[in-house]
Amino acid sequence: MPSDPVQIAATLDVVREDEWRRTRLREVTATLARSPHRARIRLRGSAAHIISLPTGPDETVIQVRHITEDHDVFASVFCPPATPRNRTALRLSLHCDLTGQDVNRIIHACEITRP
């Protein structure tokens, strides 16, 4: 089993050399930012990889999460005290391995959960 310094060095090599991962993540983010439902998706900055899907009142966040999960979109629940009362949200983490089909599924989930 490699030592920790060897594993860390290998990780840093990936970070330095795999520019395609950053490029693909920017493409995924840009696709979501251009989607017809972009107003429903909150992107934090131009290179965001974490998006927020506002769900409104506290009691609706679990219902919305069930809907997104039924469409194979998995997100973390953010509710009080992490958010103000009645301003709950689902947070999704984007990554470079998302396919076009995955991105379309996220967009569709945002569409069907629209209040």
N, CA, C and O atoms as CSV, one atom per row, in Angstrom:
chain,resi,resn,atom,element,x,y,z
A,1,MET,N,N,0.852,-1.181,0.000
A,1,MET,CA,C,0.000,0.000,0.000
A,1,MET,C,C,0.890,1.234,0.000
A,1,MET,O,O,1.798,1.346,0.824
A,2,PRO,N,N,0.630,2.183,-0.941
A,2,PRO,CA,C,1.471,3.374,-1.021
A,2,PRO,C,C,1.340,4.227,0.239
A,2,PRO,O,O,0.313,4.230,0.918
A,3,SER,N,N,2.396,4.933,0.516
A,3,SER,CA,C,2.375,5.824,1.676
A,3,SER,C,C,1.554,7.075,1.374
A,3,SER,O,O,1.264,7.380,0.217
A,4,ASP,N,N,1.188,7.785,2.425
A,4,ASP,CA,C,0.397,9.004,2.249
A,4,ASP,C,C,1.067,10.023,1.329
A,4,ASP,O,O,0.389,10.574,0.461
A,5,PRO,N,N,2.376,10.304,1.477
A,5,PRO,CA,C,3.013,11.276,0.571
A,5,PRO,C,C,2.916,10.868,-0.904
A,5,PRO,O,O,2.757,11.724,-1.775
A,6,VAL,N,N,3.011,9.566,-1.183
A,6,VAL,CA,C,2.899,9.090,-2.568
A,6,VAL,C,C,1.478,9.316,-3.080
A,6,VAL,O,O,1.292,9.752,-4.216
A,7,GLN,N,N,0.483,9.025,-2.257
A,7,GLN,CA,C,-0.907,9.247,-2.651
A,7,GLN,C,C,-1.196,10.727,-2.863
A,7,GLN,O,O,-1.889,11.101,-3.808
A,8,ILE,N,N,-0.670,11.554,-1.993
A,8,ILE,CA,C,-0.866,13.004,-2.133
A,8,ILE,C,C,-0.203,13.492,-3.419
A,8,ILE,O,O,-0.788,14.294,-4.147
A,9,ALA,N,N,0.992,13.025,-3.703
A,9,ALA,CA,C,1.689,13.429,-4.931
A,9,ALA,C,C,0.897,13.013,-6.166
A,9,ALA,O,O,0.800,13.776,-7.127
A,10,ALA,N,N,0.334,11.813,-6.147
A,10,ALA,CA,C,-0.469,11.342,-7.286
A,10,ALA,C,C,-1.717,12.205,-7.449
A,10,ALA,O,O,-2.107,12.523,-8.573
A,11,THR,N,N,-2.334,12.577,-6.360
A,11,THR,CA,C,-3.515,13.445,-6.414
A,11,THR,C,C,-3.151,14.802,-6.998
A,11,THR,O,O,-3.872,15.328,-7.845
A,12,LEU,N,N,-2.049,15.364,-6.555
A,12,LEU,CA,C,-1.611,16.666,-7.078
A,12,LEU,C,C,-1.292,16.590,-8.569
A,12,LEU,O,O,-1.535,17.550,-9.301
A,13,ASP,N,N,-0.753,15.464,-9.028
A,13,ASP,CA,C,-0.504,15.285,-10.468
A,13,ASP,C,C,-1.816,15.362,-11.249
A,13,ASP,O,O,-1.880,15.997,-12.302
A,14,VAL,N,N,-2.855,14.719,-10.735
A,14,VAL,CA,C,-4.167,14.768,-11.398
A,14,VAL,C,C,-4.670,16.202,-11.433
A,14,VAL,O,O,-5.153,16.663,-12.468
A,15,VAL,N,N,-4.564,16.904,-10.329
A,15,VAL,CA,C,-5.036,18.296,-10.261
A,15,VAL,C,C,-4.286,19.157,-11.281
A,15,VAL,O,O,-4.894,19.988,-11.956
A,16,ARG,N,N,-2.978,18.963,-11.395
A,16,ARG,CA,C,-2.171,19.770,-12.321
A,16,ARG,C,C,-2.407,19.407,-13.789
A,16,ARG,O,O,-2.410,20.285,-14.653
A,17,GLU,N,N,-2.602,18.133,-14.069
A,17,GLU,CA,C,-2.562,17.665,-15.453
A,17,GLU,C,C,-3.914,17.415,-16.102
A,17,GLU,O,O,-3.995,17.387,-17.330
A,18,ASP,N,N,-4.953,17.237,-15.345
A,18,ASP,CA,C,-6.249,16.881,-15.927
A,18,ASP,C,C,-7.135,18.099,-16.154
A,18,ASP,O,O,-8.202,18.230,-15.555
A,19,GLU,N,N,-6.677,18.977,-17.021
A,19,GLU,CA,C,-7.439,20.195,-17.326
A,19,GLU,C,C,-8.810,19.856,-17.909
A,19,GLU,O,O,-9.752,20.634,-17.762
A,20,TRP,N,N,-8.929,18.712,-18.564
A,20,TRP,CA,C,-10.208,18.324,-19.166
A,20,TRP,C,C,-11.313,18.263,-18.124
A,20,TRP,O,O,-12.475,18.521,-18.438
A,21,ARG,N,N,-10.962,17.924,-16.881
A,21,ARG,CA,C,-11.980,17.851,-15.832
A,21,ARG,C,C,-12.564,19.240,-15.554
A,21,ARG,O,O,-13.779,19.396,-15.433
A,22,ARG,N,N,-11.694,20.239,-15.453
A,22,ARG,CA,C,-12.171,21.611,-15.224
A,22,ARG,C,C,-12.972,22.111,-16.426
A,22,ARG,O,O,-14.000,22.771,-16.269
A,23,THR,N,N,-12.492,21.790,-17.619
A,23,THR,CA,C,-13.186,22.206,-18.835
A,23,THR,C,C,-14.582,21.590,-18.886
A,23,THR,O,O,-15.555,22.283,-19.180
A,24,ARG,N,N,-14.683,20.314,-18.607
A,24,ARG,CA,C,-15.992,19.638,-18.635
A,24,ARG,C,C,-16.924,20.203,-17.563
A,24,ARG,O,O,-18.115,20.379,-17.820
A,25,LEU,N,N,-16.408,20.487,-16.376
A,25,LEU,CA,C,-17.233,21.065,-15.327
A,25,LEU,C,C,-17.751,22.437,-15.750
A,25,LEU,O,O,-18.908,22.766,-15.487
A,26,ARG,N,N,-16.913,23.236,-16.399
A,26,ARG,CA,C,-17.376,24.537,-16.909
A,26,ARG,C,C,-18.461,24.352,-17.966
A,26,ARG,O,O,-19.410,25.135,-18.011
A,27,GLU,N,N,-18.341,23.336,-18.815
A,27,GLU,CA,C,-19.365,23.048,-19.827
A,27,GLU,C,C,-20.693,22.666,-19.169
A,27,GLU,O,O,-21.751,23.151,-19.570
A,28,VAL,N,N,-20.633,21.804,-18.169
A,28,VAL,CA,C,-21.847,21.385,-17.457
A,28,VAL,C,C,-22.524,22.596,-16.828
A,28,VAL,O,O,-23.735,22.775,-16.956
A,29,THR,N,N,-21.738,23.427,-16.149
A,29,THR,CA,C,-22.275,24.620,-15.492
A,29,THR,C,C,-22.881,25.574,-16.516
A,29,THR,O,O,-23.958,26.126,-16.289
A,30,ALA,N,N,-22.201,25.769,-17.635
A,30,ALA,CA,C,-22.704,26.675,-18.674
A,30,ALA,C,C,-24.014,26.160,-19.257
A,30,ALA,O,O,-24.918,26.948,-19.535
A,31,THR,N,N,-24.125,24.858,-19.443
A,31,THR,CA,C,-25.368,24.277,-19.965
A,31,THR,C,C,-26.519,24.566,-19.016
A,31,THR,O,O,-27.600,24.961,-19.453
A,32,LEU,N,N,-26.298,24.374,-17.725
A,32,LEU,CA,C,-27.342,24.672,-16.740
A,32,LEU,C,C,-27.666,26.163,-16.716
A,32,LEU,O,O,-28.828,26.547,-16.583
A,33,ALA,N,N,-26.650,26.993,-16.844
A,33,ALA,CA,C,-26.868,28.447,-16.823
A,33,ALA,C,C,-27.665,28.917,-18.033
A,33,ALA,O,O,-28.363,29.928,-17.958
A,34,ARG,N,N,-27.566,28.193,-19.149
A,34,ARG,CA,C,-28.307,28.564,-20.365
A,34,ARG,C,C,-29.665,27.883,-20.462
A,34,ARG,O,O,-30.437,28.174,-21.375
A,35,SER,N,N,-29.959,26.999,-19.554
A,35,SER,CA,C,-31.198,26.227,-19.658
A,35,SER,C,C,-32.418,27.132,-19.513
A,35,SER,O,O,-32.333,28.199,-18.904
A,36,PRO,N,N,-33.547,26.712,-20.067
A,36,PRO,CA,C,-34.770,27.511,-19.948
A,36,PRO,C,C,-35.198,27.720,-18.500
A,36,PRO,O,O,-35.944,28.653,-18.202
A,37,HIS,N,N,-34.735,26.865,-17.607
A,37,HIS,CA,C,-35.146,26.945,-16.204
A,37,HIS,C,C,-34.049,27.524,-15.321
A,37,HIS,O,O,-34.003,27.283,-14.115
A,38,ARG,N,N,-33.154,28.305,-15.961
A,38,ARG,CA,C,-32.031,28.852,-15.204
A,38,ARG,C,C,-32.471,29.752,-14.059
A,38,ARG,O,O,-31.752,29.879,-13.068
A,39,ALA,N,N,-33.643,30.380,-14.175
A,39,ALA,CA,C,-34.131,31.227,-13.092
A,39,ALA,C,C,-34.437,30.401,-11.850
A,39,ALA,O,O,-34.405,30.919,-10.734
A,40,ARG,N,N,-34.728,29.139,-12.038
A,40,ARG,CA,C,-35.057,28.242,-10.926
A,40,ARG,C,C,-33.795,27.701,-10.252
A,40,ARG,O,O,-33.846,27.238,-9.113
A,41,ILE,N,N,-32.670,27.760,-10.954
A,41,ILE,CA,C,-31.408,27.222,-10.461
A,41,ILE,C,C,-30.524,28.388,-10.047
A,41,ILE,O,O,-30.329,29.328,-10.818
A,42,ARG,N,N,-30.001,28.330,-8.857
A,42,ARG,CA,C,-29.103,29.386,-8.391
A,42,ARG,C,C,-27.663,28.919,-8.525
A,42,ARG,O,O,-27.223,28.000,-7.834
A,43,LEU,N,N,-26.940,29.570,-9.427
A,43,LEU,CA,C,-25.523,29.270,-9.598
A,43,LEU,C,C,-24.729,30.315,-8.827
A,43,LEU,O,O,-25.016,31.508,-8.918
A,44,ARG,N,N,-23.761,29.883,-8.089
A,44,ARG,CA,C,-22.930,30.790,-7.302
A,44,ARG,C,C,-21.655,31.092,-8.081
A,44,ARG,O,O,-20.694,30.325,-8.015
A,45,GLY,N,N,-21.636,32.205,-8.821
A,45,GLY,CA,C,-20.452,32.571,-9.586
A,45,GLY,C,C,-20.406,31.870,-10.930
A,45,GLY,O,O,-21.163,30.930,-11.171
A,46,SER,N,N,-19.538,32.314,-11.791
A,46,SER,CA,C,-19.497,31.797,-13.151
A,46,SER,C,C,-18.921,30.388,-13.232
A,46,SER,O,O,-19.195,29.674,-14.196
A,47,ALA,N,N,-18.139,29.973,-12.257
A,47,ALA,CA,C,-17.543,28.640,-12.291
A,47,ALA,C,C,-18.128,27.753,-11.195
A,47,ALA,O,O,-17.434,26.904,-10.634
A,48,ALA,N,N,-19.403,27.958,-10.897
A,48,ALA,CA,C,-20.043,27.233,-9.803
A,48,ALA,C,C,-20.095,25.740,-10.069
A,48,ALA,O,O,-20.362,25.308,-11.190
A,49,HIS,N,N,-19.845,24.976,-9.058
A,49,HIS,CA,C,-20.030,23.531,-9.172
A,49,HIS,C,C,-21.041,23.036,-8.145
A,49,HIS,O,O,-21.353,21.846,-8.095
A,50,ILE,N,N,-21.542,23.941,-7.340
A,50,ILE,CA,C,-22.621,23.620,-6.411
A,50,ILE,C,C,-23.789,24.521,-6.779
A,50,ILE,O,O,-23.650,25.744,-6.816
A,51,ILE,N,N,-24.937,23.916,-7.049
A,51,ILE,CA,C,-26.104,24.707,-7.405
A,51,ILE,C,C,-27.175,24.528,-6.342
A,51,ILE,O,O,-27.231,23.520,-5.638
A,52,SER,N,N,-28.005,25.527,-6.257
A,52,SER,CA,C,-29.068,25.539,-5.267
A,52,SER,C,C,-30.403,25.573,-5.981
A,52,SER,O,O,-30.600,26.337,-6.926
A,53,LEU,N,N,-31.313,24.740,-5.518
A,53,LEU,CA,C,-32.665,24.706,-6.044
A,53,LEU,C,C,-33.590,25.143,-4.904
A,53,LEU,O,O,-33.919,24.342,-4.029
A,54,PRO,N,N,-34.013,26.422,-4.914
A,54,PRO,CA,C,-34.884,26.895,-3.835
A,54,PRO,C,C,-36.188,26.109,-3.810
A,54,PRO,O,O,-36.782,25.838,-4.853
A,55,THR,N,N,-36.628,25.746,-2.604
A,55,THR,CA,C,-37.843,24.957,-2.475
A,55,THR,C,C,-38.929,25.671,-1.679
A,55,THR,O,O,-40.043,25.159,-1.562
A,56,GLY,N,N,-38.623,26.839,-1.132
A,56,GLY,CA,C,-39.646,27.627,-0.450
A,56,GLY,C,C,-39.880,27.243,0.989
A,56,GLY,O,O,-38.932,27.089,1.759
A,57,PRO,N,N,-41.148,27.086,1.363
A,57,PRO,CA,C,-41.495,26.827,2.761
A,57,PRO,C,C,-40.821,25.569,3.305
A,57,PRO,O,O,-40.541,24.622,2.569
A,58,ASP,N,N,-40.572,25.586,4.600
A,58,ASP,CA,C,-39.867,24.486,5.254
A,58,ASP,C,C,-40.487,23.121,4.970
A,58,ASP,O,O,-39.767,22.143,4.771
A,59,GLU,N,N,-41.805,23.049,4.950
A,59,GLU,CA,C,-42.468,21.745,4.810
A,59,GLU,C,C,-42.397,21.176,3.388
A,59,GLU,O,O,-42.750,20.014,3.185
A,60,THR,N,N,-41.956,21.951,2.412
A,60,THR,CA,C,-41.931,21.445,1.034
A,60,THR,C,C,-40.606,20.819,0.616
A,60,THR,O,O,-40.565,20.096,-0.379
A,61,VAL,N,N,-39.543,21.068,1.331
A,61,VAL,CA,C,-38.228,20.629,0.873
A,61,VAL,C,C,-38.146,19.100,0.747
A,61,VAL,O,O,-37.535,18.601,-0.198
A,62,ILE,N,N,-38.731,18.368,1.655
A,62,ILE,CA,C,-38.679,16.908,1.578
A,62,ILE,C,C,-39.517,16.412,0.408
A,62,ILE,O,O,-39.121,15.467,-0.275
A,63,GLN,N,N,-40.662,17.028,0.166
A,63,GLN,CA,C,-41.488,16.645,-0.981
A,63,GLN,C,C,-40.726,16.860,-2.286
A,63,GLN,O,O,-40.740,16.003,-3.171
A,64,VAL,N,N,-40.066,18.005,-2.398
A,64,VAL,CA,C,-39.299,18.312,-3.612
A,64,VAL,C,C,-38.136,17.331,-3.749
A,64,VAL,O,O,-37.829,16.885,-4.854
A,65,ARG,N,N,-37.490,16.996,-2.636
A,65,ARG,CA,C,-36.389,16.033,-2.709
A,65,ARG,C,C,-36.891,14.679,-3.197
A,65,ARG,O,O,-36.214,14.019,-3.985
A,66,HIS,N,N,-38.053,14.260,-2.747
A,66,HIS,CA,C,-38.613,12.992,-3.224
A,66,HIS,C,C,-38.865,13.040,-4.732
A,66,HIS,O,O,-38.602,12.064,-5.434
A,67,ILE,N,N,-39.362,14.146,-5.222
A,67,ILE,CA,C,-39.613,14.290,-6.661
A,67,ILE,C,C,-38.303,14.199,-7.441
A,67,ILE,O,O,-38.221,13.480,-8.436
A,68,THR,N,N,-37.278,14.926,-6.990
A,68,THR,CA,C,-36.005,14.879,-7.717
A,68,THR,C,C,-35.386,13.487,-7.657
A,68,THR,O,O,-34.828,13.011,-8.646
A,69,GLU,N,N,-35.485,12.831,-6.497
A,69,GLU,CA,C,-34.937,11.481,-6.384
A,69,GLU,C,C,-35.680,10.496,-7.274
A,69,GLU,O,O,-35.074,9.562,-7.800
A,70,ASP,N,N,-36.981,10.688,-7.449
A,70,ASP,CA,C,-37.750,9.837,-8.363
A,70,ASP,C,C,-37.241,9.958,-9.794
A,70,ASP,O,O,-37.483,9.079,-10.620
A,71,HIS,N,N,-36.533,11.056,-10.086
A,71,HIS,CA,C,-35.958,11.281,-11.414
A,71,HIS,C,C,-34.433,11.124,-11.396
A,71,HIS,O,O,-33.728,11.641,-12.263
A,72,ASP,N,N,-33.950,10.401,-10.392
A,72,ASP,CA,C,-32.512,10.101,-10.253
A,72,ASP,C,C,-31.634,11.341,-10.145
A,72,ASP,O,O,-30.507,11.360,-10.640
A,73,VAL,N,N,-32.152,12.362,-9.502
A,73,VAL,CA,C,-31.368,13.552,-9.194
A,73,VAL,C,C,-31.312,13.628,-7.671
A,73,VAL,O,O,-32.332,13.797,-7.002
A,74,PHE,N,N,-30.107,13.499,-7.142
A,74,PHE,CA,C,-29.933,13.423,-5.691
A,74,PHE,C,C,-29.298,14.711,-5.181
A,74,PHE,O,O,-28.323,15.209,-5.745
A,75,ALA,N,N,-29.870,15.236,-4.107
A,75,ALA,CA,C,-29.427,16.521,-3.579
A,75,ALA,C,C,-29.461,16.502,-2.060
A,75,ALA,O,O,-30.110,15.660,-1.440
A,76,SER,N,N,-28.751,17.445,-1.487
A,76,SER,CA,C,-28.743,17.605,-0.028
A,76,SER,C,C,-29.785,18.632,0.372
A,76,SER,O,O,-29.973,19.643,-0.303
A,77,VAL,N,N,-30.452,18.361,1.469
A,77,VAL,CA,C,-31.468,19.271,1.995
A,77,VAL,C,C,-30.793,20.342,2.835
A,77,VAL,O,O,-29.966,20.042,3.696
A,78,PHE,N,N,-31.151,21.588,2.579
A,78,PHE,CA,C,-30.713,22.709,3.412
A,78,PHE,C,C,-31.959,23.379,3.960
A,78,PHE,O,O,-32.797,23.883,3.212
A,79,CYS,N,N,-32.061,23.373,5.278
A,79,CYS,CA,C,-33.225,23.937,5.954
A,79,CYS,C,C,-32.758,24.598,7.250
A,79,CYS,O,O,-31.588,24.479,7.613
A,80,PRO,N,N,-33.660,25.297,7.955
A,80,PRO,CA,C,-33.256,25.944,9.206
A,80,PRO,C,C,-32.605,24.928,10.150
A,80,PRO,O,O,-33.083,23.798,10.251
A,81,PRO,N,N,-31.562,25.294,10.819
A,81,PRO,CA,C,-30.988,26.626,10.974
A,81,PRO,C,C,-29.949,27.007,9.914
A,81,PRO,O,O,-29.382,28.097,9.985
A,82,ALA,N,N,-29.686,26.129,8.929
A,82,ALA,CA,C,-28.712,26.455,7.878
A,82,ALA,C,C,-29.252,27.480,6.892
A,82,ALA,O,O,-28.478,28.120,6.180
A,83,THR,N,N,-30.577,27.643,6.841
A,83,THR,CA,C,-31.209,28.645,5.975
A,83,THR,C,C,-32.200,29.442,6.813
A,83,THR,O,O,-32.589,29.011,7.899
A,84,PRO,N,N,-32.610,30.608,6.310
A,84,PRO,CA,C,-33.690,31.327,6.996
A,84,PRO,C,C,-34.982,30.504,6.918
A,84,PRO,O,O,-35.159,29.710,5.994
A,85,ARG,N,N,-35.869,30.692,7.873
A,85,ARG,CA,C,-37.158,29.987,7.867
A,85,ARG,C,C,-37.869,30.224,6.539
A,85,ARG,O,O,-37.847,31.326,5.991
A,86,ASN,N,N,-38.497,29.169,6.038
A,86,ASN,CA,C,-39.270,29.203,4.795
A,86,ASN,C,C,-38.448,29.559,3.559
A,86,ASN,O,O,-38.987,30.039,2.561
A,87,ARG,N,N,-37.141,29.322,3.635
A,87,ARG,CA,C,-36.277,29.513,2.466
A,87,ARG,C,C,-35.372,28.290,2.324
A,87,ARG,O,O,-34.153,28.406,2.194
A,88,THR,N,N,-36.000,27.123,2.353
A,88,THR,CA,C,-35.246,25.880,2.222
A,88,THR,C,C,-34.748,25.711,0.794
A,88,THR,O,O,-35.202,26.390,-0.127
A,89,ALA,N,N,-33.812,24.797,0.634
A,89,ALA,CA,C,-33.250,24.570,-0.697
A,89,ALA,C,C,-32.658,23.172,-0.780
A,89,ALA,O,O,-32.324,22.555,0.231
A,90,LEU,N,N,-32.539,22.694,-1.997
A,90,LEU,CA,C,-31.764,21.492,-2.281
A,90,LEU,C,C,-30.462,21.956,-2.908
A,90,LEU,O,O,-30.456,22.875,-3.726
A,91,ARG,N,N,-29.365,21.327,-2.530
A,91,ARG,CA,C,-28.070,21.670,-3.099
A,91,ARG,C,C,-27.551,20.463,-3.870
A,91,ARG,O,O,-27.557,19.338,-3.371
A,92,LEU,N,N,-27.107,20.715,-5.083
A,92,LEU,CA,C,-26.574,19.666,-5.950
A,92,LEU,C,C,-25.120,19.981,-6.259
A,92,LEU,O,O,-24.765,21.133,-6.511
A,93,SER,N,N,-24.296,18.967,-6.239
A,93,SER,CA,C,-22.881,19.138,-6.581
A,93,SER,C,C,-22.652,18.622,-7.994
A,93,SER,O,O,-22.915,17.458,-8.295
A,94,LEU,N,N,-22.167,19.492,-8.841
A,94,LEU,CA,C,-21.854,19.116,-10.220
A,94,LEU,C,C,-20.440,18.549,-10.276
A,94,LEU,O,O,-19.607,18.840,-9.418
A,95,HIS,N,N,-20.184,17.740,-11.294
A,95,HIS,CA,C,-18.844,17.191,-11.474
A,95,HIS,C,C,-18.617,16.886,-12.951
A,95,HIS,O,O,-19.550,16.891,-13.754
A,96,CYS,N,N,-17.379,16.625,-13.282
A,96,CYS,CA,C,-16.978,16.471,-14.688
A,96,CYS,C,C,-17.495,15.196,-15.334
A,96,CYS,O,O,-17.497,15.095,-16.561
A,97,ASP,N,N,-17.922,14.245,-14.569
A,97,ASP,CA,C,-18.385,12.985,-15.148
A,97,ASP,C,C,-19.863,12.986,-15.505
A,97,ASP,O,O,-20.385,11.967,-15.957
A,98,LEU,N,N,-20.544,14.107,-15.312
A,98,LEU,CA,C,-21.956,14.182,-15.705
A,98,LEU,C,C,-22.061,14.157,-17.227
A,98,LEU,O,O,-21.355,14.890,-17.919
A,99,THR,N,N,-22.935,13.322,-17.732
A,99,THR,CA,C,-23.160,13.239,-19.172
A,99,THR,C,C,-24.205,14.269,-19.583
A,99,THR,O,O,-24.826,14.906,-18.732
A,100,GLY,N,N,-24.391,14.427,-20.864
A,100,GLY,CA,C,-25.452,15.296,-21.356
A,100,GLY,C,C,-26.811,14.833,-20.862
A,100,GLY,O,O,-27.671,15.651,-20.535
A,101,GLN,N,N,-27.006,13.527,-20.806
A,101,GLN,CA,C,-28.258,12.963,-20.301
A,101,GLN,C,C,-28.443,13.308,-18.817
A,101,GLN,O,O,-29.552,13.625,-18.386
A,102,ASP,N,N,-27.363,13.245,-18.045
A,102,ASP,CA,C,-27.441,13.617,-16.630
A,102,ASP,C,C,-27.855,15.076,-16.469
A,102,ASP,O,O,-28.710,15.400,-15.644
A,103,VAL,N,N,-27.247,15.943,-17.256
A,103,VAL,CA,C,-27.556,17.374,-17.181
A,103,VAL,C,C,-29.017,17.607,-17.568
A,103,VAL,O,O,-29.713,18.387,-16.917
A,104,ASN,N,N,-29.479,16.944,-18.611
A,104,ASN,CA,C,-30.889,17.078,-19.006
A,104,ASN,C,C,-31.825,16.598,-17.904
A,104,ASN,O,O,-32.893,17.174,-17.699
A,105,ARG,N,N,-31.430,15.551,-17.202
A,105,ARG,CA,C,-32.249,15.045,-16.095
A,105,ARG,C,C,-32.323,16.078,-14.966
A,105,ARG,O,O,-33.378,16.244,-14.354
A,106,ILE,N,N,-31.220,16.771,-14.684
A,106,ILE,CA,C,-31.219,17.829,-13.665
A,106,ILE,C,C,-32.137,18.958,-14.099
A,106,ILE,O,O,-32.931,19.459,-13.302
A,107,ILE,N,N,-32.032,19.359,-15.350
A,107,ILE,CA,C,-32.898,20.441,-15.862
A,107,ILE,C,C,-34.353,20.033,-15.768
A,107,ILE,O,O,-35.191,20.831,-15.348
A,108,HIS,N,N,-34.673,18.801,-16.154
A,108,HIS,CA,C,-36.054,18.314,-16.077
A,108,HIS,C,C,-36.549,18.312,-14.640
A,108,HIS,O,O,-37.681,18.716,-14.378
A,109,ALA,N,N,-35.716,17.861,-13.700
A,109,ALA,CA,C,-36.116,17.842,-12.289
A,109,ALA,C,C,-36.418,19.260,-11.800
A,109,ALA,O,O,-37.360,19.469,-11.034
A,110,CYS,N,N,-35.626,20.224,-12.240
A,110,CYS,CA,C,-35.897,21.623,-11.860
A,110,CYS,C,C,-37.230,22.089,-12.440
A,110,CYS,O,O,-37.979,22.822,-11.794
A,111,GLU,N,N,-37.513,21.656,-13.655
A,111,GLU,CA,C,-38.768,22.037,-14.304
A,111,GLU,C,C,-39.981,21.475,-13.568
A,111,GLU,O,O,-40.949,22.197,-13.333
A,112,ILE,N,N,-39.939,20.208,-13.207
A,112,ILE,CA,C,-41.135,19.591,-12.610
A,112,ILE,C,C,-41.347,19.966,-11.155
A,112,ILE,O,O,-42.431,19.748,-10.614
A,113,THR,N,N,-40.328,20.526,-10.512
A,113,THR,CA,C,-40.510,20.957,-9.127
A,113,THR,C,C,-40.876,22.432,-9.020
A,113,THR,O,O,-41.009,22.975,-7.924
A,114,ARG,N,N,-41.030,23.049,-10.141
A,114,ARG,CA,C,-41.380,24.480,-10.141
A,114,ARG,C,C,-42.730,24.689,-9.466
A,114,ARG,O,O,-43.702,24.000,-9.774
A,115,PRO,N,N,-42.780,25.650,-8.541
A,115,PRO,CA,C,-44.050,25.902,-7.833
A,115,PRO,C,C,-45.119,26.482,-8.739
A,115,PRO,O,O,-46.233,26.746,-8.288
